[in-house]
């Protein structure tokens, strides 16, 4: 069979690599792909943008693609699955209406409230109805979120009401373009974050292995929020008891609620959770696709044929399949360009990739491009170095051995990815 992966980041490199490893997959197309996907066996980049839905439908028809998997959120929110279905093409992901769970944080908060799914108390504003008195009446810290898609950067944790007011006004003024026309302000929740990702077929749910992301730019979870500076799987925080509670209180009500409201959900569903000290799994956000960088360690551990799981979901028979996982842990370290997450420098030559390829583990490319045979940086989060090991500590050592073998001017990465799990294992 032939598979098309839509997107050009680290998640899409991991998806393409995993699909190409399946014996029944003859070729994987990636649109538009990156320098890493260009080098994978049985993988071919196609110069079609991830947001060009008309051209992607034409590509899938012309290439007789059997299965399309959508990586990034923007084409899902724009209705790529609806367009593919209308053309009689198989496409794994939620339709436009259900993808509003990620496309509008305001919509997601109202959905959570309607279905009794635990989440932070919040209020939604536009520039026209913004209530400064309400903001000042709330206890700090506060979390200010651009309601629309902001590539993981539209969240500000404000230490005071004045900071919250400034953050909201900056969003209204265009800091995140259209994403900030509507702003959600919510209470700050104490606890520990976890990523809980499942596959859904409209009725049935197949949970993926547990994982945990690191959103802050710097060591010790300091600095601004980013799209993610690293992740690991499994997450010791998510015990079997907590896993069952998340399924019961978050995932199953969400899938039932979406079906009840006439928008059955098929695709990856990502719940970003804050686990409260009392064990309550509060939903921070829903994403309608695999997380990035969670996808990279997750797909390193996945032993099942991903294309089989996706086809089972599209046929409404996820209850008939199971996912097999490597018992080892996986940990990914995101290597970012200088200036990330604000203005980043592009076009630097990446050195050491050949050396890294001789080490255990895998480097997934995100923001890279080829130029005259050289691999250049082409955005903020450039690479993700993923190591495998008997435990998180061993996986961490393997990942940093990979990361330390690669260099470009101004490269930045955290040195403490997985620190919570490593500390827990040492106690």
Secondary structure per residue as TSV (DSSP state, phi and psi in degrees):
chain	resnum	aa	ss	phi	psi
A	1	X	-	360.0	159.0
A	2	X	E	-112.6	134.4
A	3	X	E	-119.0	141.0
A	4	X	E	-114.3	126.9
A	5	X	E	-105.6	124.5
A	6	X	E	-94.4	122.2
A	7	X	E	132.4	174.2
A	8	X	-	-143.0	22.7
A	9	X	S	-105.9	-165.6
A	10	X	H	-66.3	-38.5
A	11	X	H	-60.4	-42.5
A	12	X	H	-70.8	-35.0
A	13	X	H	-61.0	-44.3
A	14	X	H	-64.6	-41.5
A	15	X	H	-62.0	-44.4
A	16	X	H	-65.1	-44.8
A	17	X	H	-59.8	-44.1
A	18	X	H	-66.9	-44.7
A	19	X	H	-65.5	-39.6
A	20	X	H	-66.1	-20.0
A	21	X	T	-77.0	-13.7
A	22	X	S	-78.5	135.4
A	23	X	T	-61.0	-33.3
A	24	X	T	-82.8	-8.2
A	25	X	-	-90.4	119.5
A	26	X	-	-84.7	-35.6
A	27	X	E	-156.9	147.3
A	28	X	E	-119.6	124.9
A	29	X	E	-97.4	142.3
A	30	X	E	-126.8	125.4
A	31	X	E	-122.6	109.9
A	32	X	E	-94.9	-10.7
A	33	X	-	77.0	-171.0
A	34	X	-	-151.8	-170.6
A	35	X	H	-65.8	-29.4
A	36	X	H	-72.1	-45.6
A	37	X	H	-65.7	-30.9
A	38	X	H	-62.4	-24.6
A	39	X	T	-97.1	-3.5
A	40	X	S	-80.1	139.2
A	41	X	T	-61.0	140.2
A	42	X	T	63.9	20.5
A	43	X	E	-122.5	137.4
A	44	X	E	-133.9	126.2
A	45	X	E	-76.8	144.1
A	46	X	E	-128.1	131.0
A	47	X	-	-79.4	67.8
A	48	X	-	-126.9	128.5
A	49	X	-	-68.7	148.4
A	50	X	T	-64.2	-23.5
A	51	X	T	-93.3	-4.6
A	52	X	-	-88.2	80.2
A	53	X	H	-65.0	-40.2
A	54	X	H	-60.0	-46.5
A	55	X	H	-67.6	-33.4
A	56	X	H	-68.3	-39.6
A	57	X	H	-61.8	-44.8
A	58	X	H	-61.2	-41.0
A	59	X	H	-62.2	-47.8
A	60	X	H	-61.9	-38.0
A	61	X	H	-67.9	-48.6
A	62	X	H	-63.3	-36.7
A	63	X	T	-90.7	-0.6
A	64	X	T	53.7	51.7
A	65	X	-	-72.5	134.0
A	66	X	S	-87.8	-30.1
A	67	X	E	-149.2	129.7
A	68	X	E	-112.3	133.1
A	69	X	E	-117.9	124.1
A	70	X	E	-92.9	125.0
A	71	X	-	-84.6	-61.9
A	72	X	S	-83.7	165.7
A	73	X	H	-79.1	-33.5
A	74	X	H	-57.6	-49.0
A	75	X	H	-66.7	-28.8
A	76	X	H	-66.2	-46.1
A	77	X	H	-64.8	-30.0
A	78	X	T	-81.2	-7.3
A	79	X	T	97.5	28.6
A	80	X	H	-61.3	-38.5
A	81	X	H	-65.7	-41.6
A	82	X	H	-57.8	-42.4
A	83	X	H	-67.0	-41.4
A	84	X	H	-66.5	-43.7
A	85	X	H	-62.1	-41.6
A	86	X	H	-62.0	-28.0
A	87	X	T	-90.3	4.0
A	88	X	T	75.6	27.2
A	89	X	-	-111.4	142.9
A	90	X	-	-79.8	125.3
A	91	X	E	-142.1	122.0
A	92	X	E	-90.7	114.3
A	93	X	S	161.1	166.4
A	94	X	-	-77.5	151.9
A	95	X	-	-70.2	168.0
A	96	X	T	-53.8	-43.9
A	97	X	T	-63.9	-44.9
A	98	X	T	-70.9	-30.3
A	99	X	T	-67.4	-9.0
A	100	X	H	-60.9	-19.7
A	101	X	H	-53.7	-33.8
A	102	X	H	-100.8	-33.9
A	103	X	H	-68.2	-22.0
A	104	X	-	-140.1	107.8
A	105	X	H	-64.4	-30.0
A	106	X	H	-64.0	-44.9
A	107	X	H	-60.8	-44.0
A	108	X	H	-62.2	-41.9
A	109	X	H	-63.4	-42.3
A	110	X	H	-65.4	-39.2
A	111	X	H	-61.6	-45.1
A	112	X	H	-59.8	-43.5
A	113	X	H	-65.4	-42.4
A	114	X	H	-59.6	-32.6
A	115	X	T	-108.0	13.7
A	116	X	T	64.5	30.2
A	117	X	-	-91.5	128.9
A	118	X	-	-62.0	132.8
A	119	X	B	-159.6	168.9
A	120	X	-	-69.9	148.0
A	121	X	-	-64.9	142.4
A	122	X	E	-156.1	169.7
A	123	X	E	-140.8	149.1
A	124	X	E	-114.4	136.7
A	125	X	E	-135.3	153.8
A	126	X	E	-113.2	173.7
A	127	X	T	-57.7	-35.2
A	128	X	T	-71.9	-34.6
A	129	X	T	-112.4	17.2
A	130	X	-	-61.4	131.6
A	131	X	-	-113.9	93.7
A	132	X	H	-63.3	-35.0
A	133	X	H	-63.4	-38.1
A	134	X	H	-62.9	-43.8
A	135	X	H	-61.5	-44.2
A	136	X	H	-66.9	-22.9
A	137	X	H	-81.1	-9.4
A	138	X	S	-89.2	152.5
A	139	X	-	-78.9	130.0
A	140	X	S	-82.4	156.4
A	141	X	S	-74.3	160.9
A	142	X	E	-125.3	154.9
A	143	X	E	-111.6	124.2
A	144	X	E	-111.5	125.7
A	145	X	E	-128.0	131.2
A	146	X	E	-67.7	130.2
A	147	X	S	-69.4	-32.5
A	148	X	S	-88.1	-170.3
A	149	X	-	-74.0	125.2
A	150	X	-	-134.9	26.8
A	151	X	T	55.1	37.2
A	152	X	T	78.3	3.5
A	153	X	-	-110.0	-2.6
A	154	X	-	-87.4	35.8
A	155	X	E	-127.5	129.2
A	156	X	E	-124.6	126.6
A	157	X	E	-94.0	109.3
A	158	X	E	-96.2	125.4
A	159	X	S	-75.7	-14.9
A	160	X	S	-146.3	165.9
A	161	X	H	-64.5	-34.1
A	162	X	H	-63.8	-41.2
A	163	X	H	-64.1	-38.7
A	164	X	H	-64.3	-42.4
A	165	X	H	-62.4	-42.4
A	166	X	H	-65.6	-41.1
A	167	X	H	-63.6	-44.3
A	168	X	H	-62.8	-44.7
A	169	X	H	-64.2	-36.4
A	170	X	H	-64.1	-38.8
A	171	X	H	-66.9	-44.1
A	172	X	H	-60.7	-31.3
A	173	X	T	-81.0	-2.8
A	174	X	T	110.3	13.2
A	175	X	T	-55.6	-37.5
A	176	X	T	-118.3	31.9
A	177	X	G	53.4	-134.6
A	178	X	G	-64.3	-25.5
A	179	X	G	-60.3	-26.1
A	180	X	G	-99.2	11.8
A	181	X	S	-65.3	-28.2
A	182	X	E	-124.1	138.4
A	183	X	E	-128.5	135.6
A	184	X	E	-105.7	127.5
A	185	X	E	-116.7	125.9
A	186	X	E	-136.7	164.2
A	187	X	E	-66.1	150.0
A	188	X	-	-83.3	128.1
A	189	X	-	-102.3	132.6
A	190	X	-	-83.5	150.6
A	191	X	S	142.2	-157.5
A	192	X	E	-125.8	136.9
A	193	X	E	-83.0	149.1
A	194	X	E	-144.2	149.9
A	195	X	E	-104.0	127.7
A	196	X	E	-124.8	110.7
A	197	X	E	-118.3	133.9
A	198	X	E	-131.4	164.2
A	199	X	E	-104.3	142.8
A	200	X	E	-133.4	151.0
A	201	X	E	-121.1	18.5
A	202	X	S	102.7	-34.0
A	203	X	S	-129.3	-44.0
A	204	X	-	-99.7	157.2
A	205	X	E	-130.1	135.5
A	206	X	E	-118.4	104.7
A	207	X	E	-68.2	139.3
A	208	X	-	-87.1	174.0
A	209	X	-	-60.6	152.8
A	210	X	-	-73.4	156.4
A	211	X	B	-154.6	165.5
A	212	X	E	-142.6	136.5
A	213	X	E	-105.4	161.7
A	214	X	-	-122.5	106.4
A	215	X	-	-82.5	-33.0
A	216	X	E	-75.5	152.2
A	217	X	E	-68.8	-37.5
A	218	X	E	-114.3	165.9
A	219	X	G	-54.5	152.5
A	220	X	G	71.2	19.0
A	221	X	G	55.7	46.6
A	222	X	E	-110.8	163.2
A	223	X	E	89.4	-177.4
A	224	X	E	-70.4	157.7
A	225	X	E	-68.0	146.6
A	226	X	-	-130.4	-175.8
A	227	X	S	-72.2	-7.1
A	228	X	-	128.6	125.3
A	229	X	S	-103.7	2.5
A	230	X	E	160.0	162.1
A	231	X	E	-156.6	162.4
A	232	X	E	-145.9	159.9
A	233	X	E	-148.3	137.3
A	234	X	S	-79.1	168.2
A	235	X	-	-101.7	110.6
A	236	X	T	-58.3	-25.2
A	237	X	T	-57.1	-36.5
A	238	X	S	-88.1	85.4
A	239	X	-	-71.4	166.1
A	240	X	H	-55.2	-37.3
A	241	X	H	-65.5	-45.4
A	242	X	H	-66.7	-38.6
A	243	X	H	-55.8	-48.3
A	244	X	H	-62.9	-38.4
A	245	X	H	-67.6	-40.6
A	246	X	H	-62.8	-44.1
A	247	X	I	-60.5	-43.7
A	248	X	I	-72.9	-40.0
A	249	X	I	-98.4	-18.7
A	250	X	I	-120.2	-62.9
A	251	X	I	-69.1	-52.5
A	252	X	H	-63.5	-43.3
A	253	X	H	-62.4	-34.0
A	254	X	H	-66.7	-46.5
A	255	X	H	-66.0	-41.5
A	256	X	H	-63.6	-43.4
A	257	X	H	-64.1	-40.9
A	258	X	H	-64.3	-43.2
A	259	X	H	-63.5	-42.5
A	260	X	H	-61.5	-35.7
A	261	X	T	-86.2	9.1
A	262	X	T	82.8	20.3
A	263	X	-	-136.0	66.8
A	264	X	-	-53.9	139.8
A	265	X	-	-103.0	119.3
A	266	X	E	-120.0	130.7
A	267	X	E	138.1	-170.4
A	268	X	E	-77.9	136.2
A	269	X	E	-124.7	123.9
A	270	X	E	-111.6	120.6
A	271	X	E	-104.8	114.6
A	272	X	E	-84.0	118.9
A	273	X	E	-117.9	147.7
A	274	X	E	-111.6	115.6
A	275	X	E	-87.1	110.8
A	276	X	-	-68.9	160.3
A	277	X	T	-55.0	-28.4
A	278	X	T	-87.6	4.2
A	279	X	-	93.6	-0.9
A	280	X	-	-69.5	127.5
A	281	X	E	-89.5	92.1
A	282	X	E	-82.1	134.0
A	283	X	E	-81.4	119.3
A	284	X	E	-83.6	-38.9
A	285	X	E	-163.9	157.1
A	286	X	E	-110.6	138.1
A	287	X	E	-118.3	146.6
A	288	X	S	-101.0	30.7
A	289	X	S	-159.2	176.5
A	290	X	-	-62.3	143.8
A	291	X	-	-70.6	157.0
A	292	X	T	-135.4	109.0
A	293	X	T	-102.8	12.8
A	294	X	H	-61.4	-34.0
A	295	X	H	-57.5	-37.4
A	296	X	H	-65.3	-54.0
A	297	X	H	-66.1	-34.9
A	298	X	H	-61.6	-47.8
A	299	X	H	-72.5	-23.3
A	300	X	H	-64.8	-32.9
A	301	X	H	-87.6	-22.5
A	302	X	B	-68.2	124.3
A	303	X	-	-101.9	-15.3
A	304	X	S	-76.9	161.9
A	305	X	-	-76.4	112.1
A	306	X	H	-61.5	-36.3
A	307	X	H	-64.3	-33.8
A	308	X	H	-66.0	-43.5
A	309	X	H	-63.2	-42.2
A	310	X	H	-65.2	-41.5
A	311	X	H	-66.4	-36.5
A	312	X	H	-62.3	-41.0
A	313	X	H	-64.0	-44.2
A	314	X	H	-65.5	-25.3
A	315	X	T	-90.0	0.3
A	316	X	T	73.9	24.0
A	317	X	-	-124.2	39.1
A	318	X	G	-61.7	-23.7
A	319	X	G	-70.5	-7.2
A	320	X	G	-101.6	-1.7
A	321	X	-	-123.9	161.1
A	322	X	-	-133.9	151.6
A	323	X	-	-99.1	132.9
A	324	X	-	-100.7	138.1
A	325	X	B	-124.3	141.1
A	326	X	-	-61.3	128.7
A	327	X	S	-67.1	-14.3
A	328	X	S	-73.9	159.7
A	329	X	E	-85.3	154.8
A	330	X	E	-130.3	142.9
A	331	X	E	-140.2	131.3
A	332	X	E	-116.4	134.6
A	333	X	E	-111.8	119.4
A	334	X	E	-80.8	130.2
A	335	X	E	-106.9	116.4
A	336	X	E	-109.3	159.1
A	337	X	-	-79.7	157.8
A	338	X	T	-56.8	135.9
A	339	X	T	93.4	-13.1
A	340	X	T	-64.3	138.4
A	341	X	T	-97.4	13.2
A	342	X	S	-91.4	-121.7
A	343	X	S	-82.9	129.2
A	344	X	-	-114.4	153.2
A	345	X	-	-91.3	133.1
A	346	X	-	-115.7	159.8
A	347	X	-	92.4	8.9
A	348	X	-	-79.5	142.9
A	349	X	B	-76.8	129.4
A	350	X	-	-90.6	122.1
A	351	X	B	-104.4	146.2
A	352	X	-	98.0	3.2
A	353	X	H	-64.7	-35.5
A	354	X	H	-66.0	-40.2
A	355	X	H	-63.8	-43.1
A	356	X	H	-63.9	-33.2
A	357	X	H	-65.5	-18.1
A	358	X	T	-88.2	-6.4
A	359	X	S	-94.1	158.2
A	360	X	S	-63.2	152.8
A	361	X	S	100.0	-163.1
A	362	X	E	-153.4	137.1
A	363	X	E	-103.4	119.8
A	364	X	E	-97.4	135.1
A	365	X	E	-87.9	144.2
A	366	X	S	-121.2	-79.7
A	367	X	S	-100.0	79.2
A	368	X	E	-135.4	158.3
A	369	X	E	-148.4	157.6
A	370	X	E	-95.2	141.4
A	371	X	E	-149.7	110.7
A	372	X	T	53.6	42.0
A	373	X	T	82.4	-3.7
A	374	X	E	-103.3	147.9
A	375	X	E	-95.4	124.0
A	376	X	E	-116.4	152.7
A	377	X	E	-69.7	146.3
A	378	X	-	-145.5	32.9
A	379	X	S	161.9	-162.6
A	380	X	S	-81.5	-64.8
A	381	X	E	-88.7	109.5
A	382	X	E	-91.8	-50.4
A	383	X	E	-136.3	162.1
A	384	X	E	-133.5	114.3
A	385	X	E	-91.6	117.9
A	386	X	E	-115.2	125.4
A	387	X	E	-112.5	151.9
A	388	X	E	-113.3	147.9
A	389	X	E	-163.9	168.2
A	390	X	S	-63.3	-25.4
A	391	X	S	-146.4	178.8
A	392	X	H	-60.8	-38.2
A	393	X	H	-61.0	-44.6
A	394	X	H	-66.9	-40.3
A	395	X	H	-64.6	-37.5
A	396	X	H	-62.2	-45.4
A	397	X	H	-62.7	-40.7
A	398	X	H	-66.3	-39.8
A	399	X	H	-65.7	-42.4
A	400	X	H	-73.2	-27.3
A	401	X	H	-62.7	-40.2
A	402	X	H	-65.2	-51.2
A	403	X	H	-59.5	-40.8
A	404	X	H	-71.1	-12.8
A	405	X	T	-89.8	-4.9
A	406	X	-	-117.6	145.1
A	407	X	B	-151.4	149.2
A	408	X	-	-153.6	162.2
A	409	X	T	-58.9	125.5
A	410	X	T	82.3	7.7
A	411	X	-	-55.9	137.9
A	412	X	B	-133.3	131.3
A	413	X	-	-152.2	149.4
A	414	X	-	-68.9	149.5
A	415	X	S	-102.3	5.3
A	416	X	-	-128.0	25.5
A	417	X	T	-60.9	130.5
A	418	X	T	86.6	10.4
A	419	X	H	-61.4	-36.1
A	420	X	H	-65.5	-45.3
A	421	X	H	-66.5	-38.9
A	422	X	H	-64.2	-42.6
A	423	X	H	-64.3	-40.4
A	424	X	H	-63.9	-40.1
A	425	X	H	-66.7	-27.3
A	426	X	H	-81.5	-13.4
A	427	X	-	-88.8	360.0
